[in-house]
Amino acid sequence: MDSQGTRNSILLTPGPTEIDPDVLRAMSHVAESHFSQAFCNTFGDVLTMLRKLFQSEDPQAQPFVIGGSGTLGWDFTATNFVEPGESVLCLSTGFFADAFEMCLSTYGAHTKKLTVPFGTAPDLAIVEEELKACRYKALVVTHVDTSTSVLTPLQPLRNMLKRVSPETLLVVDGVASVACEEIEFDAWNIDVLVTGSQKAIGCPPGLSIIMVSGRALEVVRTRHSPPSSWYASLTRWLPIMQKYENKEPSYFATPPTQVVHALHASLTSILSLPLKERFTRHQEKATEVRSALTELGLKTVALQPENQSNGVTAFWLPEGLSSKALLSAVLAKGVTLAAGMHPEHGSKYARFGHMGYSVMSESGLRIDIGVEALRETVVGFYESQRQDIATEGYTEFKNQPQSVTVGA
Amino acid sequence: MDSQGTRNSILLTPGPTEIDPDVLRAMSHVAESHFSQAFCNTFGDVLTMLRKLFQSEDPQAQPFVIGGSGTLGWDFTATNFVEPGESVLCLSTGFFADAFEMCLSTYGAHTKKLTVPFGTAPDLAIVEEELKACRYKALVVTHVDTSTSVLTPLQPLRNMLKRVSPETLLVVDGVASVACEEIEFDAWNIDVLVTGSQKAIGCPPGLSIIMVSGRALEVVRTRHSPPSSWYASLTRWLPIMQKYENKEPSYFATPPTQVVHALHASLTSILSLPLKERFTRHQEKATEVRSALTELGLKTVALQPENQSNGVTAFWLPEGLSSKALLSAVLAKGVTLAAGMHPEHGSKYARFGHMGYSVMSESGLRIDIGVEALRETVVGFYESQRQDIATEGYTEFKNQPQSVTVGA
């Protein structure tokens, strides 16, 4: 069907991810009016199921599902919860955190960005110091930055924030963490959680998904200036989401009906198992991928175990093997991985997505195939290196023990 | 498959519309990376095909395809082409034109709205007077307002604008007109044309489609203040669209890959016939629908023939028949129509969508079925009225000639 040769490749990028055939079938749902009772029922169920995914039972909190990408959630945050000139503290662990900060700044927020060394997570003591030095309207953290796979643990951050600056809103970018990392929206007192449909949720891209606490809704109700965006206005969308959750029609902009059906299918599948089991399976598979990397002598970008994500692993490539060469080689073996995302280091590392359907289906067989393709490629590279050296006359090299043990 | 009873109804609303099975199949395209060559090729073709749909050959003009609804095109217009405080003249022929004006105003534009009597189009003399009285950065017109089905002819407006205020940008909301009404982007000197995927283009909802002239791009390049939106920033999206059109990967936000495939399928189908033929078929089918309404003694909301749209017809209901009752009755016959959209008149009129696949497939059979369902319902209503009157003792009524001739 596809002449490009990637039609049947296994997609192990950190989004879009592999999709359950039931979810793909839902994408072909026949055309229907967004005012029809059938669609209202579907959309209503989606919103109710999202509350479960976020482990939230607070009726004051409200999920939003809006046509667009996960990025739209940044605009939603920037235009609704922060007024121009207000201070926002942004913790940067990579490309996406940097972009979120730029988005906030575009809307007039006065941002302060704390950037950590590549591959590390924020030092809580430094964040605490900053929060004590200045009054911040919001603290923005990227739970897992897709570009580095660095995970910033939320609970210690939340506990500290509650202690030193309880009035500051906690905004979490969960694009690469929702549905593969434990997140308890209520218990962890998260105020705004933004994500997309196409990562661990396992739905095609096309939906911006946002969960907002009652406290954050109140912040919007009492703001001094109106939001400067139309399409990303919480005030415009709130009654629409309330109506749809009540299974009644409402209108602000036409929702992508088919993708909403697909989200319904993926959430139904996700919630058919206890969430704990889902998170454990992701953790186990992530550990397997990292073990394989260690066996290949490759280091992960996120060094500390507590900062390693369960949904994606960024790893350094051997000197001489570019991400482009690696990606081509694994693609030839039917597997799609992702290159690094960094102006300087981008070509020196690659990213292996292990989230959603590829982890949860067939005991994670697709991940195993991906690991094997990676292993063969890296071993092949090591072999070619040895041959190059041999050709150059260093024949004694072959007889020496290698620093890297390559597993079978 | 669907227990709600609307699963197999024929969708004759002014969007979403019926979808070609090939387009629906494309919605189930397997997951793929938005960086893959295969996807770059598809997205590139989509952009090239959009130029053809807009009848544009100007290499300085640029199409944009962004995840979101058609409404996002208003934010795109408001944040990129107009700076806060600049004057914009908005011609209002209904709900959507009013909302576009509110969106512009949200972004800080100084808007002046010319609202015409319900069911009519703007009087060119009044618009000309206004353009002479004040210098406007942009003139915003809703080509067809979906809420009233009033079409505002673009060519006379453009000619007048060119004569009295050539520096004013012409912004056209083509959500309900692109792909069912003749639009020549270059020849008519349109500067910004916004539309959505789910109306006459016949693709599922989920894409904001925008065409921008070279002149309007220059306006963005030379603006004094940066755009206040992140997700709707033309400057951010422009290099992405240029790269994709060149079939190279690029990234700002993840595109809804499956919906882009669906758009590829629908544009391929649209361009397989000369556009003229497509527009003629829409015109013919619209005429048939309006003839049927006349036979039923029903008046269209848009009174003047030159202001009647070829994609949707809003029509007044007989006194005593609400849009809700009509919609329920035709739904029972397997057809979905839309209610009116107006705070005062909403329940007194209904809307019949005749655009896209339902017009172009099977010689418009679905439209014929829709007309028949409407006819039966209205005739049934007239009959029940007569019976009510008879029951009340006005038996002589039945023998008198009726003012309404109901066709078979």
Chai-1 contact restraints between the chains, C-beta under 6 A:
chainA,res_idxA,chainB,res_idxB,connection_type,confidence,min_distance_angstrom,max_distance_angstrom,comment,restraint_id
A,D2,B,A38,contact,1.0,0.0,6.0,A-B,restraint_1
A,Q4,B,Q37,contact,1.0,0.0,6.0,A-B,restraint_2
A,Q4,B,A38,contact,1.0,0.0,6.0,A-B,restraint_3
A,T6,B,S36,contact,1.0,0.0,6.0,A-B,restraint_4
A,T6,B,A38,contact,1.0,0.0,6.0,A-B,restraint_5
A,L11,B,A31,contact,1.0,0.0,6.0,A-B,restraint_6
A,T13,B,S33,contact,1.0,0.0,6.0,A-B,restraint_7
A,P16,B,A31,contact,1.0,0.0,6.0,A-B,restraint_8
A,E18,B,A31,contact,1.0,0.0,6.0,A-B,restraint_9
A,I19,B,A31,contact,1.0,0.0,6.0,A-B,restraint_10
A,L24,B,S28,contact,1.0,0.0,6.0,A-B,restraint_11
A,M27,B,M27,contact,1.0,0.0,6.0,A-B,restraint_12
A,M27,B,S28,contact,1.0,0.0,6.0,A-B,restraint_13
A,M27,B,Q258,contact,1.0,0.0,6.0,A-B,restraint_14
A,S28,B,L24,contact,1.0,0.0,6.0,A-B,restraint_15
A,S28,B,M27,contact,1.0,0.0,6.0,A-B,restraint_16
A,S28,B,S28,contact,1.0,0.0,6.0,A-B,restraint_17
A,A31,B,L11,contact,1.0,0.0,6.0,A-B,restraint_18
A,A31,B,P16,contact,1.0,0.0,6.0,A-B,restraint_19
A,A31,B,E18,contact,1.0,0.0,6.0,A-B,restraint_20
A,A31,B,I19,contact,1.0,0.0,6.0,A-B,restraint_21
A,S33,B,T13,contact,1.0,0.0,6.0,A-B,restraint_22
A,S33,B,T336,contact,1.0,0.0,6.0,A-B,restraint_23
A,S36,B,T6,contact,1.0,0.0,6.0,A-B,restraint_24
A,Q37,B,Q4,contact,1.0,0.0,6.0,A-B,restraint_25
A,A38,B,D2,contact,1.0,0.0,6.0,A-B,restraint_26
A,A38,B,Q4,contact,1.0,0.0,6.0,A-B,restraint_27
A,A38,B,T6,contact,1.0,0.0,6.0,A-B,restraint_28
A,G67,B,G68,contact,1.0,0.0,6.0,A-B,restraint_29
A,G67,B,S69,contact,1.0,0.0,6.0,A-B,restraint_30
A,G67,B,G206,contact,1.0,0.0,6.0,A-B,restraint_31
A,G68,B,G67,contact,1.0,0.0,6.0,A-B,restraint_32
A,G68,B,G68,contact,1.0,0.0,6.0,A-B,restraint_33
A,S69,B,G67,contact,1.0,0.0,6.0,A-B,restraint_34
A,S69,B,A253,contact,1.0,0.0,6.0,A-B,restraint_35
A,S69,B,T254,contact,1.0,0.0,6.0,A-B,restraint_36
A,T71,B,Y231,contact,1.0,0.0,6.0,A-B,restraint_37
A,T71,B,A253,contact,1.0,0.0,6.0,A-B,restraint_38
A,L72,B,Y231,contact,1.0,0.0,6.0,A-B,restraint_39
A,D75,B,W230,contact,1.0,0.0,6.0,A-B,restraint_40
A,D75,B,Y231,contact,1.0,0.0,6.0,A-B,restraint_41
A,C103,B,W230,contact,1.0,0.0,6.0,A-B,restraint_42
A,T106,B,W230,contact,1.0,0.0,6.0,A-B,restraint_43
A,P204,B,Q258,contact,1.0,0.0,6.0,A-B,restraint_44
A,P205,B,T254,contact,1.0,0.0,6.0,A-B,restraint_45
A,P205,B,P256,contact,1.0,0.0,6.0,A-B,restraint_46
A,P205,B,T257,contact,1.0,0.0,6.0,A-B,restraint_47
A,G206,B,G67,contact,1.0,0.0,6.0,A-B,restraint_48
A,G206,B,G206,contact,1.0,0.0,6.0,A-B,restraint_49
A,G206,B,P256,contact,1.0,0.0,6.0,A-B,restraint_50
A,G206,B,V259,contact,1.0,0.0,6.0,A-B,restraint_51
A,S228,B,S228,contact,1.0,0.0,6.0,A-B,restraint_52
A,S229,B,S229,contact,1.0,0.0,6.0,A-B,restraint_53
A,W230,B,D75,contact,1.0,0.0,6.0,A-B,restraint_54
A,W230,B,C103,contact,1.0,0.0,6.0,A-B,restraint_55
A,W230,B,T106,contact,1.0,0.0,6.0,A-B,restraint_56
A,Y231,B,T71,contact,1.0,0.0,6.0,A-B,restraint_57
A,Y231,B,L72,contact,1.0,0.0,6.0,A-B,restraint_58
A,Y231,B,D75,contact,1.0,0.0,6.0,A-B,restraint_59
A,A253,B,S69,contact,1.0,0.0,6.0,A-B,restraint_60
A,A253,B,T71,contact,1.0,0.0,6.0,A-B,restraint_61
A,T254,B,S69,contact,1.0,0.0,6.0,A-B,restraint_62
A,T254,B,P205,contact,1.0,0.0,6.0,A-B,restraint_63
A,P256,B,P205,contact,1.0,0.0,6.0,A-B,restraint_64
A,P256,B,G206,contact,1.0,0.0,6.0,A-B,restraint_65
A,T257,B,P205,contact,1.0,0.0,6.0,A-B,restraint_66
A,Q258,B,M27,contact,1.0,0.0,6.0,A-B,restraint_67
A,Q258,B,P204,contact,1.0,0.0,6.0,A-B,restraint_68
A,V259,B,G206,contact,1.0,0.0,6.0,A-B,restraint_69
A,T336,B,S33,contact,1.0,0.0,6.0,A-B,restraint_70
